[in-house]
């Protein structure tokens, strides 16, 4: 939800210290909240990062603005900064299209892949039970085609502070099994 727990910064520290290579990889962050591990993946030049949270409001009010602010403040090229300008203006103006596009069980892509940005970014709201049944959620655009018509499994799955109740463990296991299944 809206609280930042200690494991997200610890995961980022671990990824950095161990030298996990995220460059060019597709990354899924389950139960993203603030989205810090996914933002780290973008900063490490991940090809595509999908942020997922149960709460649509968390994505709208916290994750998306946090991702945009971090993209805005990164050391991307001038071309990349220019490519993100319309996004920054929309966010600052709080146009309804930016936040109302996230809905339960559906996707919202901030910008598919503007030139100069490290990769695609998408946001999904919904519970793991429903999302584990969605082929579009379980796969990301292919590296070779770059389109949603050719989907492939995620290469990296990140998640921190996501399981608080025993019944959630089963749902997490089901979605992980679905994500790890061959295409």
mmCIF file of the C-alpha atoms, coordinates in Angstrom:
data_MODEL
# 
_entry.id   MODEL 
# 
loop_
_atom_site.group_PDB 
_atom_site.id 
_atom_site.type_symbol 
_atom_site.label_atom_id 
_atom_site.label_alt_id 
_atom_site.label_comp_id 
_atom_site.label_asym_id 
_atom_site.label_entity_id 
_atom_site.label_seq_id 
_atom_site.pdbx_PDB_ins_code 
_atom_site.Cartn_x 
_atom_site.Cartn_y 
_atom_site.Cartn_z 
_atom_site.occupancy 
_atom_site.B_iso_or_equiv 
_atom_site.pdbx_formal_charge 
_atom_site.auth_seq_id 
_atom_site.auth_comp_id 
_atom_site.auth_asym_id 
_atom_site.auth_atom_id 
_atom_site.pdbx_PDB_model_num 
ATOM 1   C CA . UNK A 1 1   ? 0.000  0.000   0.000   1.00 0.00 ? 1   UNK A CA 1 
ATOM 2   C CA . UNK A 1 2   ? 1.029  3.504   0.828   1.00 0.00 ? 2   UNK A CA 1 
ATOM 3   C CA . UNK A 1 3   ? 3.565  2.626   3.542   1.00 0.00 ? 3   UNK A CA 1 
ATOM 4   C CA . UNK A 1 4   ? 7.213  2.171   2.621   1.00 0.00 ? 4   UNK A CA 1 
ATOM 5   C CA . UNK A 1 5   ? 8.511  -0.947  4.357   1.00 0.00 ? 5   UNK A CA 1 
ATOM 6   C CA . UNK A 1 6   ? 12.182 -1.676  4.946   1.00 0.00 ? 6   UNK A CA 1 
ATOM 7   C CA . UNK A 1 7   ? 12.585 -4.601  2.545   1.00 0.00 ? 7   UNK A CA 1 
ATOM 8   C CA . UNK A 1 8   ? 12.352 -2.590  -0.690  1.00 0.00 ? 8   UNK A CA 1 
ATOM 9   C CA . UNK A 1 9   ? 15.471 -0.497  0.040   1.00 0.00 ? 9   UNK A CA 1 
ATOM 10  C CA . UNK A 1 10  ? 17.203 -3.655  1.311   1.00 0.00 ? 10  UNK A CA 1 
ATOM 11  C CA . UNK A 1 11  ? 16.412 -5.489  -1.934  1.00 0.00 ? 11  UNK A CA 1 
ATOM 12  C CA . UNK A 1 12  ? 17.851 -2.597  -3.940  1.00 0.00 ? 12  UNK A CA 1 
ATOM 13  C CA . UNK A 1 13  ? 20.993 -2.639  -1.797  1.00 0.00 ? 13  UNK A CA 1 
ATOM 14  C CA . UNK A 1 14  ? 21.300 -6.412  -2.296  1.00 0.00 ? 14  UNK A CA 1 
ATOM 15  C CA . UNK A 1 15  ? 20.843 -6.146  -6.082  1.00 0.00 ? 15  UNK A CA 1 
ATOM 16  C CA . UNK A 1 16  ? 23.512 -3.453  -6.268  1.00 0.00 ? 16  UNK A CA 1 
ATOM 17  C CA . UNK A 1 17  ? 26.001 -5.202  -3.979  1.00 0.00 ? 17  UNK A CA 1 
ATOM 18  C CA . UNK A 1 18  ? 25.690 -8.563  -5.721  1.00 0.00 ? 18  UNK A CA 1 
ATOM 19  C CA . UNK A 1 19  ? 25.850 -7.060  -9.206  1.00 0.00 ? 19  UNK A CA 1 
ATOM 20  C CA . UNK A 1 20  ? 22.612 -8.532  -10.511 1.00 0.00 ? 20  UNK A CA 1 
ATOM 21  C CA . UNK A 1 21  ? 22.472 -7.521  -14.184 1.00 0.00 ? 21  UNK A CA 1 
ATOM 22  C CA . UNK A 1 22  ? 19.089 -6.017  -15.091 1.00 0.00 ? 22  UNK A CA 1 
ATOM 23  C CA . UNK A 1 23  ? 20.220 -4.291  -18.290 1.00 0.00 ? 23  UNK A CA 1 
ATOM 24  C CA . UNK A 1 24  ? 18.058 -5.313  -21.245 1.00 0.00 ? 24  UNK A CA 1 
ATOM 25  C CA . UNK A 1 25  ? 15.876 -7.592  -19.108 1.00 0.00 ? 25  UNK A CA 1 
ATOM 26  C CA . UNK A 1 26  ? 12.129 -7.687  -18.584 1.00 0.00 ? 26  UNK A CA 1 
ATOM 27  C CA . UNK A 1 27  ? 11.227 -7.129  -14.936 1.00 0.00 ? 27  UNK A CA 1 
ATOM 28  C CA . UNK A 1 28  ? 7.981  -7.595  -13.025 1.00 0.00 ? 28  UNK A CA 1 
ATOM 29  C CA . UNK A 1 29  ? 7.524  -6.074  -9.576  1.00 0.00 ? 29  UNK A CA 1 
ATOM 30  C CA . UNK A 1 30  ? 4.677  -7.774  -7.697  1.00 0.00 ? 30  UNK A CA 1 
ATOM 31  C CA . UNK A 1 31  ? 2.981  -5.740  -4.959  1.00 0.00 ? 31  UNK A CA 1 
ATOM 32  C CA . UNK A 1 32  ? 5.017  -2.715  -5.952  1.00 0.00 ? 32  UNK A CA 1 
ATOM 33  C CA . UNK A 1 33  ? 3.664  0.027   -3.660  1.00 0.00 ? 33  UNK A CA 1 
ATOM 34  C CA . UNK A 1 34  ? 6.237  2.822   -4.027  1.00 0.00 ? 34  UNK A CA 1 
ATOM 35  C CA . UNK A 1 35  ? 7.874  0.896   -6.882  1.00 0.00 ? 35  UNK A CA 1 
ATOM 36  C CA . UNK A 1 36  ? 11.449 1.338   -5.656  1.00 0.00 ? 36  UNK A CA 1 
ATOM 37  C CA . UNK A 1 37  ? 12.858 -1.998  -6.940  1.00 0.00 ? 37  UNK A CA 1 
ATOM 38  C CA . UNK A 1 38  ? 11.176 -1.428  -10.324 1.00 0.00 ? 38  UNK A CA 1 
ATOM 39  C CA . UNK A 1 39  ? 12.558 2.107   -10.490 1.00 0.00 ? 39  UNK A CA 1 
ATOM 40  C CA . UNK A 1 40  ? 15.996 0.694   -9.683  1.00 0.00 ? 40  UNK A CA 1 
ATOM 41  C CA . UNK A 1 41  ? 15.541 -1.766  -12.582 1.00 0.00 ? 41  UNK A CA 1 
ATOM 42  C CA . UNK A 1 42  ? 14.720 1.145   -14.911 1.00 0.00 ? 42  UNK A CA 1 
ATOM 43  C CA . UNK A 1 43  ? 17.815 2.992   -13.726 1.00 0.00 ? 43  UNK A CA 1 
ATOM 44  C CA . UNK A 1 44  ? 19.812 -0.158  -14.511 1.00 0.00 ? 44  UNK A CA 1 
ATOM 45  C CA . UNK A 1 45  ? 18.483 -0.014  -18.101 1.00 0.00 ? 45  UNK A CA 1 
ATOM 46  C CA . UNK A 1 46  ? 15.867 -2.793  -17.892 1.00 0.00 ? 46  UNK A CA 1 
ATOM 47  C CA . UNK A 1 47  ? 14.105 -3.262  -21.221 1.00 0.00 ? 47  UNK A CA 1 
ATOM 48  C CA . UNK A 1 48  ? 10.612 -3.377  -19.698 1.00 0.00 ? 48  UNK A CA 1 
ATOM 49  C CA . UNK A 1 49  ? 9.359  -2.950  -16.138 1.00 0.00 ? 49  UNK A CA 1 
ATOM 50  C CA . UNK A 1 50  ? 5.818  -3.878  -15.157 1.00 0.00 ? 50  UNK A CA 1 
ATOM 51  C CA . UNK A 1 51  ? 4.585  -2.552  -11.814 1.00 0.00 ? 51  UNK A CA 1 
ATOM 52  C CA . UNK A 1 52  ? 1.716  -4.501  -10.198 1.00 0.00 ? 52  UNK A CA 1 
ATOM 53  C CA . UNK A 1 53  ? -0.225 -3.661  -7.067  1.00 0.00 ? 53  UNK A CA 1 
ATOM 54  C CA . UNK A 1 54  ? -3.562 -4.862  -5.722  1.00 0.00 ? 54  UNK A CA 1 
ATOM 55  C CA . UNK A 1 55  ? -4.763 -1.295  -5.190  1.00 0.00 ? 55  UNK A CA 1 
ATOM 56  C CA . UNK A 1 56  ? -5.434 0.873   -8.201  1.00 0.00 ? 56  UNK A CA 1 
ATOM 57  C CA . UNK A 1 57  ? -5.233 3.942   -5.965  1.00 0.00 ? 57  UNK A CA 1 
ATOM 58  C CA . UNK A 1 58  ? -1.686 3.052   -4.914  1.00 0.00 ? 58  UNK A CA 1 
ATOM 59  C CA . UNK A 1 59  ? -0.648 2.903   -8.571  1.00 0.00 ? 59  UNK A CA 1 
ATOM 60  C CA . UNK A 1 60  ? -2.421 6.174   -9.378  1.00 0.00 ? 60  UNK A CA 1 
ATOM 61  C CA . UNK A 1 61  ? -1.420 8.226   -6.371  1.00 0.00 ? 61  UNK A CA 1 
ATOM 62  C CA . UNK A 1 62  ? 1.979  6.769   -5.483  1.00 0.00 ? 62  UNK A CA 1 
ATOM 63  C CA . UNK A 1 63  ? 3.654  4.449   -7.992  1.00 0.00 ? 63  UNK A CA 1 
ATOM 64  C CA . UNK A 1 64  ? 3.070  6.335   -11.241 1.00 0.00 ? 64  UNK A CA 1 
ATOM 65  C CA . UNK A 1 65  ? 4.069  9.761   -9.838  1.00 0.00 ? 65  UNK A CA 1 
ATOM 66  C CA . UNK A 1 66  ? 7.124  8.170   -8.178  1.00 0.00 ? 66  UNK A CA 1 
ATOM 67  C CA . UNK A 1 67  ? 8.218  6.499   -11.428 1.00 0.00 ? 67  UNK A CA 1 
ATOM 68  C CA . UNK A 1 68  ? 7.713  9.704   -13.406 1.00 0.00 ? 68  UNK A CA 1 
ATOM 69  C CA . UNK A 1 69  ? 9.635  11.791  -10.879 1.00 0.00 ? 69  UNK A CA 1 
ATOM 70  C CA . UNK A 1 70  ? 12.516 9.336   -10.954 1.00 0.00 ? 70  UNK A CA 1 
ATOM 71  C CA . UNK A 1 71  ? 12.546 9.239   -14.752 1.00 0.00 ? 71  UNK A CA 1 
ATOM 72  C CA . UNK A 1 72  ? 12.445 13.031  -14.742 1.00 0.00 ? 72  UNK A CA 1 
ATOM 73  C CA . UNK A 1 73  ? 15.402 13.247  -12.362 1.00 0.00 ? 73  UNK A CA 1 
ATOM 74  C CA . UNK A 1 74  ? 17.587 10.549  -13.913 1.00 0.00 ? 74  UNK A CA 1 
ATOM 75  C CA . UNK A 1 75  ? 20.651 11.109  -15.983 1.00 0.00 ? 75  UNK A CA 1 
ATOM 76  C CA . UNK A 1 76  ? 19.006 10.146  -19.277 1.00 0.00 ? 76  UNK A CA 1 
ATOM 77  C CA . UNK A 1 77  ? 20.062 11.865  -22.463 1.00 0.00 ? 77  UNK A CA 1 
ATOM 78  C CA . UNK A 1 78  ? 18.575 15.187  -23.553 1.00 0.00 ? 78  UNK A CA 1 
ATOM 79  C CA . UNK A 1 79  ? 16.626 13.229  -26.184 1.00 0.00 ? 79  UNK A CA 1 
ATOM 80  C CA . UNK A 1 80  ? 15.084 11.066  -23.470 1.00 0.00 ? 80  UNK A CA 1 
ATOM 81  C CA . UNK A 1 81  ? 14.251 14.110  -21.359 1.00 0.00 ? 81  UNK A CA 1 
ATOM 82  C CA . UNK A 1 82  ? 12.491 15.644  -24.367 1.00 0.00 ? 82  UNK A CA 1 
ATOM 83  C CA . UNK A 1 83  ? 10.589 12.393  -24.956 1.00 0.00 ? 83  UNK A CA 1 
ATOM 84  C CA . UNK A 1 84  ? 9.198  12.477  -21.407 1.00 0.00 ? 84  UNK A CA 1 
ATOM 85  C CA . UNK A 1 85  ? 8.095  16.124  -21.477 1.00 0.00 ? 85  UNK A CA 1 
ATOM 86  C CA . UNK A 1 86  ? 4.467  15.381  -22.404 1.00 0.00 ? 86  UNK A CA 1 
ATOM 87  C CA . UNK A 1 87  ? 4.283  12.907  -19.506 1.00 0.00 ? 87  UNK A CA 1 
ATOM 88  C CA . UNK A 1 88  ? 5.613  15.475  -17.044 1.00 0.00 ? 88  UNK A CA 1 
ATOM 89  C CA . UNK A 1 89  ? 3.115  18.054  -18.233 1.00 0.00 ? 89  UNK A CA 1 
ATOM 90  C CA . UNK A 1 90  ? 0.222  15.608  -17.936 1.00 0.00 ? 90  UNK A CA 1 
ATOM 91  C CA . UNK A 1 91  ? 1.255  14.625  -14.431 1.00 0.00 ? 91  UNK A CA 1 
ATOM 92  C CA . UNK A 1 92  ? 1.630  18.219  -13.256 1.00 0.00 ? 92  UNK A CA 1 
ATOM 93  C CA . UNK A 1 93  ? -1.719 19.174  -14.744 1.00 0.00 ? 93  UNK A CA 1 
ATOM 94  C CA . UNK A 1 94  ? -3.310 16.055  -13.215 1.00 0.00 ? 94  UNK A CA 1 
ATOM 95  C CA . UNK A 1 95  ? -5.225 15.342  -16.383 1.00 0.00 ? 95  UNK A CA 1 
ATOM 96  C CA . UNK A 1 96  ? -7.703 12.520  -15.843 1.00 0.00 ? 96  UNK A CA 1 
ATOM 97  C CA . UNK A 1 97  ? -6.168 10.356  -18.566 1.00 0.00 ? 97  UNK A CA 1 
ATOM 98  C CA . UNK A 1 98  ? -3.063 9.777   -16.500 1.00 0.00 ? 98  UNK A CA 1 
ATOM 99  C CA . UNK A 1 99  ? -4.703 8.334   -13.425 1.00 0.00 ? 99  UNK A CA 1 
ATOM 100 C CA . UNK A 1 100 ? -8.077 7.063   -14.576 1.00 0.00 ? 100 UNK A CA 1 
ATOM 101 C CA . UNK A 1 101 ? -6.552 4.650   -17.076 1.00 0.00 ? 101 UNK A CA 1 
ATOM 102 C CA . UNK A 1 102 ? -5.492 2.200   -14.350 1.00 0.00 ? 102 UNK A CA 1 
ATOM 103 C CA . UNK A 1 103 ? -8.336 -0.160  -13.585 1.00 0.00 ? 103 UNK A CA 1 
ATOM 104 C CA . UNK A 1 104 ? -8.661 -3.478  -11.835 1.00 0.00 ? 104 UNK A CA 1 
ATOM 105 C CA . UNK A 1 105 ? -7.336 -6.319  -13.941 1.00 0.00 ? 105 UNK A CA 1 
ATOM 106 C CA . UNK A 1 106 ? -6.236 -4.088  -16.777 1.00 0.00 ? 106 UNK A CA 1 
ATOM 107 C CA . UNK A 1 107 ? -3.076 -2.377  -17.913 1.00 0.00 ? 107 UNK A CA 1 
ATOM 108 C CA . UNK A 1 108 ? -1.964 1.185   -18.309 1.00 0.00 ? 108 UNK A CA 1 
ATOM 109 C CA . UNK A 1 109 ? 1.224  1.944   -20.168 1.00 0.00 ? 109 UNK A CA 1 
ATOM 110 C CA . UNK A 1 110 ? 2.737  5.336   -19.444 1.00 0.00 ? 110 UNK A CA 1 
ATOM 111 C CA . UNK A 1 111 ? 4.678  5.337   -22.667 1.00 0.00 ? 111 UNK A CA 1 
ATOM 112 C CA . UNK A 1 112 ? 5.430  2.171   -24.583 1.00 0.00 ? 112 UNK A CA 1 
ATOM 113 C CA . UNK A 1 113 ? 9.061  2.914   -25.404 1.00 0.00 ? 113 UNK A CA 1 
ATOM 114 C CA . UNK A 1 114 ? 10.029 6.443   -26.326 1.00 0.00 ? 114 UNK A CA 1 
ATOM 115 C CA . UNK A 1 115 ? 13.449 6.791   -27.943 1.00 0.00 ? 115 UNK A CA 1 
ATOM 116 C CA . UNK A 1 116 ? 16.188 7.228   -25.400 1.00 0.00 ? 116 UNK A CA 1 
ATOM 117 C CA . UNK A 1 117 ? 14.297 5.790   -22.413 1.00 0.00 ? 117 UNK A CA 1 
ATOM 118 C CA . UNK A 1 118 ? 15.623 2.579   -20.920 1.00 0.00 ? 118 UNK A CA 1 
ATOM 119 C CA . UNK A 1 119 ? 12.543 0.544   -21.744 1.00 0.00 ? 119 UNK A CA 1 
ATOM 120 C CA . UNK A 1 120 ? 8.821  0.147   -21.583 1.00 0.00 ? 120 UNK A CA 1 
ATOM 121 C CA . UNK A 1 121 ? 6.889  0.763   -18.398 1.00 0.00 ? 121 UNK A CA 1 
ATOM 122 C CA . UNK A 1 122 ? 3.444  -0.609  -17.566 1.00 0.00 ? 122 UNK A CA 1 
ATOM 123 C CA . UNK A 1 123 ? 1.190  -0.615  -14.526 1.00 0.00 ? 123 UNK A CA 1 
ATOM 124 C CA . UNK A 1 124 ? -1.349 -3.309  -13.603 1.00 0.00 ? 124 UNK A CA 1 
ATOM 125 C CA . UNK A 1 125 ? -3.882 -3.289  -10.779 1.00 0.00 ? 125 UNK A CA 1 
ATOM 126 C CA . UNK A 1 126 ? -5.566 -6.414  -9.470  1.00 0.00 ? 126 UNK A CA 1 
ATOM 127 C CA . UNK A 1 127 ? -5.313 -9.409  -7.205  1.00 0.00 ? 127 UNK A CA 1 
ATOM 128 C CA . UNK A 1 128 ? -2.966 -12.270 -7.945  1.00 0.00 ? 128 UNK A CA 1 
ATOM 129 C CA . UNK A 1 129 ? -5.796 -14.817 -8.349  1.00 0.00 ? 129 UNK A CA 1 
ATOM 130 C CA . UNK A 1 130 ? -7.352 -12.896 -11.240 1.00 0.00 ? 130 UNK A CA 1 
ATOM 131 C CA . UNK A 1 131 ? -4.042 -11.832 -12.774 1.00 0.00 ? 131 UNK A CA 1 
ATOM 132 C CA . UNK A 1 132 ? -2.703 -15.405 -12.717 1.00 0.00 ? 132 UNK A CA 1 
ATOM 133 C CA . UNK A 1 133 ? -5.465 -16.207 -15.242 1.00 0.00 ? 133 UNK A CA 1 
ATOM 134 C CA . UNK A 1 134 ? -4.551 -13.348 -17.599 1.00 0.00 ? 134 UNK A CA 1 
ATOM 135 C CA . UNK A 1 135 ? -2.139 -14.301 -20.406 1.00 0.00 ? 135 UNK A CA 1 
ATOM 136 C CA . UNK A 1 136 ? -1.523 -10.606 -21.115 1.00 0.00 ? 136 UNK A CA 1 
ATOM 137 C CA . UNK A 1 137 ? -0.377 -10.014 -17.534 1.00 0.00 ? 137 UNK A CA 1 
ATOM 138 C CA . UNK A 1 138 ? 1.791  -13.122 -17.337 1.00 0.00 ? 138 UNK A CA 1 
ATOM 139 C CA . UNK A 1 139 ? 3.962  -12.178 -20.306 1.00 0.00 ? 139 UNK A CA 1 
ATOM 140 C CA . UNK A 1 140 ? 5.666  -9.023  -21.559 1.00 0.00 ? 140 UNK A CA 1 
ATOM 141 C CA . UNK A 1 141 ? 6.405  -7.718  -25.068 1.00 0.00 ? 141 UNK A CA 1 
ATOM 142 C CA . UNK A 1 142 ? 9.078  -9.739  -26.798 1.00 0.00 ? 142 UNK A CA 1 
ATOM 143 C CA . UNK A 1 143 ? 12.589 -8.304  -26.952 1.00 0.00 ? 143 UNK A CA 1 
ATOM 144 C CA . UNK A 1 144 ? 12.804 -9.215  -30.622 1.00 0.00 ? 144 UNK A CA 1 
ATOM 145 C CA . UNK A 1 145 ? 9.495  -7.712  -31.734 1.00 0.00 ? 145 UNK A CA 1 
ATOM 146 C CA . UNK A 1 146 ? 8.898  -5.135  -28.994 1.00 0.00 ? 146 UNK A CA 1 
ATOM 147 C CA . UNK A 1 147 ? 5.161  -5.506  -29.486 1.00 0.00 ? 147 UNK A CA 1 
ATOM 148 C CA . UNK A 1 148 ? 2.420  -6.910  -27.319 1.00 0.00 ? 148 UNK A CA 1 
ATOM 149 C CA . UNK A 1 149 ? 1.480  -9.312  -30.126 1.00 0.00 ? 149 UNK A CA 1 
ATOM 150 C CA . UNK A 1 150 ? 4.550  -11.414 -29.332 1.00 0.00 ? 150 UNK A CA 1 
ATOM 151 C CA . UNK A 1 151 ? 4.763  -12.126 -25.623 1.00 0.00 ? 151 UNK A CA 1 
ATOM 152 C CA . UNK A 1 152 ? 7.446  -13.866 -23.579 1.00 0.00 ? 152 UNK A CA 1 
ATOM 153 C CA . UNK A 1 153 ? 7.976  -14.682 -19.884 1.00 0.00 ? 153 UNK A CA 1 
ATOM 154 C CA . UNK A 1 154 ? 9.483  -12.111 -17.555 1.00 0.00 ? 154 UNK A CA 1 
ATOM 155 C CA . UNK A 1 155 ? 13.178 -12.632 -16.933 1.00 0.00 ? 155 UNK A CA 1 
ATOM 156 C CA . UNK A 1 156 ? 13.194 -11.158 -13.411 1.00 0.00 ? 156 UNK A CA 1 
ATOM 157 C CA . UNK A 1 157 ? 10.425 -11.102 -10.780 1.00 0.00 ? 157 UNK A CA 1 
ATOM 158 C CA . UNK A 1 158 ? 10.870 -8.791  -7.785  1.00 0.00 ? 158 UNK A CA 1 
ATOM 159 C CA . UNK A 1 159 ? 8.648  -8.587  -4.726  1.00 0.00 ? 159 UNK A CA 1 
ATOM 160 C CA . UNK A 1 160 ? 9.083  -7.323  -1.170  1.00 0.00 ? 160 UNK A CA 1 
ATOM 161 C CA . UNK A 1 161 ? 6.790  -7.065  1.849   1.00 0.00 ? 161 UNK A CA 1 
ATOM 162 C CA . UNK A 1 162 ? 3.870  -8.603  -0.038  1.00 0.00 ? 162 UNK A CA 1 
ATOM 163 C CA . UNK A 1 163 ? 2.566  -11.468 2.095   1.00 0.00 ? 163 UNK A CA 1 
ATOM 164 C CA . UNK A 1 164 ? 0.870  -10.635 5.398   1.00 0.00 ? 164 UNK A CA 1 
ATOM 165 C CA . UNK A 1 165 ? -1.789 -13.366 5.661   1.00 0.00 ? 165 UNK A CA 1 
ATOM 166 C CA . UNK A 1 166 ? -1.496 -17.148 5.195   1.00 0.00 ? 166 UNK A CA 1 
ATOM 167 C CA . UNK A 1 167 ? -4.128 -17.157 2.442   1.00 0.00 ? 167 UNK A CA 1 
ATOM 168 C CA . UNK A 1 168 ? -1.994 -14.724 0.427   1.00 0.00 ? 168 UNK A CA 1 
ATOM 169 C CA . UNK A 1 169 ? 0.861  -17.233 0.323   1.00 0.00 ? 169 UNK A CA 1 
ATOM 170 C CA . UNK A 1 170 ? -1.224 -19.598 -1.816  1.00 0.00 ? 170 UNK A CA 1 
ATOM 171 C CA . UNK A 1 171 ? -2.186 -16.807 -4.218  1.00 0.00 ? 171 UNK A CA 1 
ATOM 172 C CA . UNK A 1 172 ? 1.455  -15.711 -4.493  1.00 0.00 ? 172 UNK A CA 1 
ATOM 173 C CA . UNK A 1 173 ? 2.538  -19.295 -5.187  1.00 0.00 ? 173 UNK A CA 1 
ATOM 174 C CA . UNK A 1 174 ? -0.112 -19.670 -7.899  1.00 0.00 ? 174 UNK A CA 1 
ATOM 175 C CA . UNK A 1 175 ? 0.914  -16.492 -9.702  1.00 0.00 ? 175 UNK A CA 1 
ATOM 176 C CA . UNK A 1 176 ? 4.601  -17.368 -9.449  1.00 0.00 ? 176 UNK A CA 1 
ATOM 177 C CA . UNK A 1 177 ? 3.906  -20.815 -10.917 1.00 0.00 ? 177 UNK A CA 1 
ATOM 178 C CA . UNK A 1 178 ? 1.883  -19.202 -13.732 1.00 0.00 ? 178 UNK A CA 1 
ATOM 179 C CA . UNK A 1 179 ? 4.668  -16.670 -14.369 1.00 0.00 ? 179 UNK A CA 1 
ATOM 180 C CA . UNK A 1 180 ? 7.307  -19.398 -14.459 1.00 0.00 ? 180 UNK A CA 1 
ATOM 181 C CA . UNK A 1 181 ? 5.311  -21.674 -16.780 1.00 0.00 ? 181 UNK A CA 1 
ATOM 182 C CA . UNK A 1 182 ? 6.637  -22.049 -20.332 1.00 0.00 ? 182 UNK A CA 1 
ATOM 183 C CA . UNK A 1 183 ? 4.872  -19.793 -22.849 1.00 0.00 ? 183 UNK A CA 1 
# 
